[in-house]
């Protein structure tokens, strides 16, 4: 696959949004998180689904994007999710992100409407025509909506070119759909995987340019990516097994948020595990214990693979 966007490759964690007790955004802790991610080896950062964008007002999304750009200035590229329930709002978010200095924007389709082929093409075409920076098409059907046809994605790439259109496919089965997109675009598609790491090894071998996991185990994600780049099979599987077990405990979007914020508190990055309510997943004590066990195993493996 082409890698013309050298800055858009590697490990791009999606940051979690910290909140105060009143569920307003805690920007002091967010700055701490952004610095920590780049210090631990992130190649860039992303504001997207596990940043709780769907639970923020449109104005809050703009404010959060503006703040993150200031925090990441001089550290690395920033990708902003701009998907919305209307073309009008998605275009506005995309323009704001570009004005702030985004390296790319990413967009899920509307989640409340089952769009047909023509309307999906119009939605993405409108975003691409509104900005000059790359647009990452995110098939977020693992969380919301329904899978996006590979032929539709390939057509948008054909119309705008690989310098403008990138992809984050999440339709199940991930591996087969990723390969189908790769083959339908004759290897031109630049693809980020977004499974939280559970499919990273398989996806890497199918030709991805990067991964967009959550932020909570950045050390392990970076270590795994580097092991994959070196072709170090022993380290690859030592890391991927506990990563996969940990991610497997995270059921749905709220499951990701609960475990990720728990681990960020555990590492001293977050003050609390508050998720914008209402929430559909609560981390019980037995699941916490299993998360603790797996995190301890993973932490030891990361240290071993770095020595």
N, C-alpha and C positions, 0 to 999 in steps of 0.2 A: 504493500500500500504506500501511497505517497505520504511524505511527512514534511510538506512544504511549510507548515506552521510549526517550526521547531519549538516555539514557546508553548504550543498547545500539544504537549506530549508528556507522558510520565504519570506521576501520581498527583491528582487534583482532588484533594478531599473536599467534601461538602461540609461546611462548618455548621455546627448546631448553634442555634440562637439562645443565649442565656437570658433569663427573665428575673426581674425582681419579684418579691412576694405578691405585688399587685398585677403581675403578668405584663408589666411594661418592660421594654428591652433594656438589658444591663450592658451598656456600651463599654464600661470599664472592663468587665470580664470578657467581652467580645474581643477587645484589643489584646488582652492576655492570650486568648485562644489563637488569634491570627498570628501573633508573634511566635507562639509555641509551635504552630504547624510549620511555619517556614524554617524555624530553628531545627526541627526534627527531619527536615529533608523534603517537604512538599515542593512540587514543581510549580504549583499555582493553587488557588483556592476557588471554591464555587459556592454560590448562594443558590440553593435549590430546594427540593422537596423536604429533606430532613432539616433544612433551615426554617421549616414551618411557614414557608411562603404562603401556603393556602390558608393559613390562620392569621395572616397579617392583613391589615387594610391596604388598599392601593397606595395610600400616602406613606404608610409605614414601610412598605417595600421600597419606595423611592428613598426614604430617609436611611434605611438600613444599607442599601446599595451605596449611597453617597458616603456614609460613615466607613464602610468596609474599604472603599477605594482609598480613602485617606489613610487608613490603618495599614494597607498593603503597599502603599507607595514606596517604590524602591526595593521591594522584597520579591515581587513576582507578579505574574498575570492573574487577573480576576475574571471569572465567568459569572454572568448573572442570568438567572432564570426569569424569563419575561412572559411565560405562558399565562393566558387569562381566559376568562369566559367570553370575551368579545375581541374581535380584531382590533377595534379602536383602542382598548386598554393595553393589549399586547404591544401594539405599535408605540404607544406612549411610553411604556416601560422600556422598550428597546431603544428608543431615542434618548431617554434619560440615561440609560446605561452607557450608551456610546458617548454621550456628552461628558460623562464622568470619567471615561477612559477605559472602559471594559475592553478586554482583548477579544471577547466573543460574547454572544448572548445564547441562551439555551431556551427552548420552548417546548412545553408539553401542549397537546391539543386541549381545547375546552373539555372539562370533565362532566359537565351537566348536559351535554348534547352529544348524541351519537352522529357525528358528521359523516356524510358521504364523501366519495372521492373528490369531487369538484370543489366542495367547500373546504376540505382539508388542504388541497393544493392552493386555493385562494388565501387561506389563513397564513400558510407558511410563505407563500409568494409575497404577500403584503408586508410581512416582517422583513424579508430579505430586501425588498425594494425600499424600505424605510431607513435602512442603515447600510453602512459600507463595510462593517466588520463581519466576521464569520457568524453564521447561525448554526447552532447544534440542534438537530431535530431529535427530541427525546420521546421515544415511544414508552410512556410510563404505564403501560397496561399491567405491569406487575403490581401497581398500586391502584390505578384508576383507569377508567375507560376501557377500550377494546383495542386489540392489536392493529397496528397500522400496516397496510399492505406493503411488502417489499418493493413492488413495482412502482408504487406511488413515490416512495423515498428515492428510488433510483431515477425517476423522471425529474424530480426537483434537482438532484445533483447534475443531471444532464443539462438542465436549463440554466443553472447558475455556476456550475463548475466546482471542482474540489477545493479551490481556495476560499469559497464562500460557504459551502455546505459541509457540515460534519454531522456525526450521528452518535446517539447513545441509545441503542436498542435494548429494550428490556422485556420484550414479548417472550413468553415461554413456548417451546424450549429455546433458551438463550443461545446455546452454541449453534444449533442448526439455523436459526434465524439470522445470526451474525454471519455465518458462512454464506447464506443465501443472499444477504445484502452485499457482501464482498464480491460474490460471483456475478450478481446482477449489474454491478458497477465496474466490472472488469478490474477489480482490485484498486479502484480509485477512491473508494469511500474511506475516509479517515474516521475510525470508530473508537469511542470510549466505551468501556464496559461499566456497568453500574450495579453489580450484584452484591456489593459490600465485601467482595473478595471471595465469595463462595464459588464463583465460576471463573475466577481470574486466571488460573493456570490453563484451563481449557480455552478460554477466550484469547489469551496471549498467543497460543499456538495457532489460532485462526487468523491472527494478523492485526490485532488492535494497536492503536498508537498510545493509549493511555487508559487509566482507570479512575473512576470517581466514587470512591468509597466514603463512608462516614469518617469523621475526624478522630474517633475515640481510640483507635489503635494505629495511629499514624506510623509509629516505629516499625510495627510488624508489616504494614502495607508497603512501606518504602523498602524494607529488607527483602520482602517477597518479590517486588518489582525488580530490584537489583539482581536477585538470584536468577530470575527468569531471563534477564538481559545477558547474564553470564552463562546461562545454560547449565547451572549448577543443580542437577537433579536432586542430590541429597538434601541440600538446603531448601529447595523448592518445596519438597513434601514435608519436611520437618516443620516448616512454617504454615503451609496451606492446610494441614490437617486441623490444628487447633483453631486457626482462623475460621475455617468452615464450620467447625463445631460451635463456635461462639456465635457466628452469624445465623446458624440454624435455629438458635433460641429466639431470634427476633422475628416475631410474627406480624406481618403487615407494617404499615408506616408507623403506627403508634408503638409497636414492638421495637422497632429500630430506635425510636426516640427515647424510650424508657431505658433500654440497655446502654445506649450511647451516652446519655446524660449521666447515668449511674457511674459509668467508667470514667467520665470526665471529672466527676466529683472525686472519685477514688484516687485519681492522679493529681488532685489539687489544682485543677484548671477551673472548674465550675464551683460555685458556692452551694448550689442546690440542683435538684433534678426537675424543676418545674417545667411542665409542658403546657402550652396554651390550651385551656379547657374549652369544650368537654374532651375527655380522653377516653379511648376505647381499650386501653391495655394498661394493667397495673402490675408492676413487678413484685411478685410475692417473695417471701423469704427463701423458699426452696429454690426458686429460679435465681435469686441473688447469689445463693451459695454455689450453684453450678457455674454462674458467670465468674464468681471469684476463683473457683478451681481452674476453670479454663484460662482465665486471664493470667493466673500464676504460671501455668504450664507455658502459655504463649510468651510471657515475659522472659522466662528462662531460655526458651528456644531463641528468641531474638538476641539475647546476650551471647549465647553459644555461637550463633551464626555470624556475629560481628567480630568474634575473637579470632 
